[in-house]
Amino acid sequence: MSFRKGVLISEFEDRSVQDHGSGWSNLWDTGKSDLWDRGKPSPALIDIIENYSRSEDILHPFTPDGRRKKALVPGCGRGYEVVMLSLHGFDAYGLEVSATAVAEAKAYATKELTAPQAYNFGHGPKIGDWPPTHSADRGVVEFLQGDFFATDWSHNDMKFDLVYDYTFLCALHPTRRAAWAERMMSLLNPRGVLVCLEFPMYKDPSLPGPPWGVKGVYWDLLSSRGITGSGECTRLLYIQPQRTHEIGMGTDMISVYARNE
Ligand SMILES: C[S@@+](CC[C@H](N)C(=O)[O-])C[C@H]1O[C@@H](n2cnc3c(N)ncnc32)[C@H](O)[C@@H]1O
């Protein structure tokens, strides 16, 4: 999401916060997704998945007892990361408030899973047959339409082992941040991880969004001093990615929070 704020900010400035979902749907319906769409999965996420997915690692696609892990990408847009996570062995779910985005993500996934492009993979250690040549080696891909803050999109109150946030928190009005943190924690299994590619870190947080500047915001929300103060999660990693989308090069950070048991 660059700062073509004439379009993005003006879409939201006269809407109530409760109506922001309609604003995002309108942007999709009027063909404005190029304002944020990067055209491929995040290299930073690919690298961290591949570097922390050895057998006992937190980002391995299977639990120690052999269950395939479930991953969620809220505000997944065209679903690049959903497909990539499936190709790395996770059952991957994308959530979008926009019906148009869900349709575009389904079309992208159908095409991409037929002949996955090299951009889905980095140079990390391989697990078994990786890149997967058989569909059985991949996880499922499913796109759900709904509001992240509601519960009606989830099958049987589904919980996840990995949730990925990129340009989702920064898309939400700051008054929704505490609710974002609570909802994230409620969606994670114990020991599940929230992976945040923090962007934009270079934007003054006092300026209007979206995107809203997030420097310090994830930590404030998720550290043991955040949410309820009861230490619901622990930050396991905080690193500057070597590869990331060009717009965040040199400023993006990756943080990984585990939900405490
Ligand atoms: C800035 S875009 C980023 C999309 C995607 N992460 C990407 O990098 O291309 C934010 C996305 O979040 C979706 N979104 C906004 N609010 C949402 C909500 N409450 N629940 C689900 N999706 C939402 C929008 O439709 C939009 O596609």
The ligand as an SDF file (V2000), in Angstrom:
LIG
                    3D

 27 29  0  0  0  0  0  0  0  0999 V2000
   -4.5620   -3.1310    2.4340 C   0  0  0  0  0  0  0  0  0  0  0  0
   -5.4380   -4.5130    1.8870 S   0  0  0  0  0  0  0  0  0  0  0  0
   -4.1890   -5.7750    1.9800 C   0  0  0  0  0  0  0  0  0  0  0  0
   -4.5470   -7.0520    1.2840 C   0  0  0  0  0  0  0  0  0  0  0  0
   -3.4600   -8.1320    1.3190 C   0  0  0  0  0  0  0  0  0  0  0  0
   -3.0280   -8.3980    2.6770 N   0  0  0  0  0  0  0  0  0  0  0  0
   -2.2970   -7.7630    0.4450 C   0  0  0  0  0  0  0  0  0  0  0  0
   -1.1820   -7.5920    0.9850 O   0  0  0  0  0  0  0  0  0  0  0  0
   -2.4860   -7.6410   -0.7720 O   0  0  0  0  0  0  0  0  0  0  0  0
   -6.4580   -4.8910    3.2990 C   0  0  0  0  0  0  0  0  0  0  0  0
   -7.4390   -5.9890    3.0030 C   0  0  0  0  0  0  0  0  0  0  0  0
   -8.1700   -6.2850    4.1810 O   0  0  0  0  0  0  0  0  0  0  0  0
   -9.5290   -6.5070    3.8300 C   0  0  0  0  0  0  0  0  0  0  0  0
  -10.3030   -6.1800    5.0400 N   0  0  0  0  0  0  0  0  0  0  0  0
  -10.4320   -4.9570    5.5970 C   0  0  0  0  0  0  0  0  0  0  0  0
  -11.1610   -5.0380    6.7250 N   0  0  0  0  0  0  0  0  0  0  0  0
  -11.5030   -6.3350    6.8740 C   0  0  0  0  0  0  0  0  0  0  0  0
  -12.2430   -7.0510    7.8590 C   0  0  0  0  0  0  0  0  0  0  0  0
  -12.7930   -6.4230    8.9100 N   0  0  0  0  0  0  0  0  0  0  0  0
  -12.3700   -8.3850    7.7400 N   0  0  0  0  0  0  0  0  0  0  0  0
  -11.8110   -9.0330    6.6700 C   0  0  0  0  0  0  0  0  0  0  0  0
  -11.1100   -8.4060    5.7040 N   0  0  0  0  0  0  0  0  0  0  0  0
  -10.9460   -7.0720    5.7990 C   0  0  0  0  0  0  0  0  0  0  0  0
   -9.7780   -5.5950    2.6560 C   0  0  0  0  0  0  0  0  0  0  0  0
  -10.8480   -5.9990    1.8380 O   0  0  0  0  0  0  0  0  0  0  0  0
   -8.4450   -5.6190    1.9300 C   0  0  0  0  0  0  0  0  0  0  0  0
   -8.4060   -6.5880    0.9060 O   0  0  0  0  0  0  0  0  0  0  0  0
  1  2  1  0
  2  3  1  0
  2 10  1  0
  3  4  1  0
  4  5  1  0
  5  6  1  0
  5  7  1  0
  7  8  2  0
  7  9  1  0
 10 11  1  0
 11 12  1  0
 11 26  1  0
 12 13  1  0
 13 14  1  0
 13 24  1  0
 14 15  1  0
 14 23  1  0
 15 16  2  0
 16 17  1  0
 17 18  1  0
 17 23  2  0
 18 19  1  0
 18 20  2  0
 20 21  1  0
 21 22  2  0
 22 23  1  0
 24 25  1  0
 24 26  1  0
 26 27  1  0
M  CHG  2   2   1   9  -1
M  END
$$$$
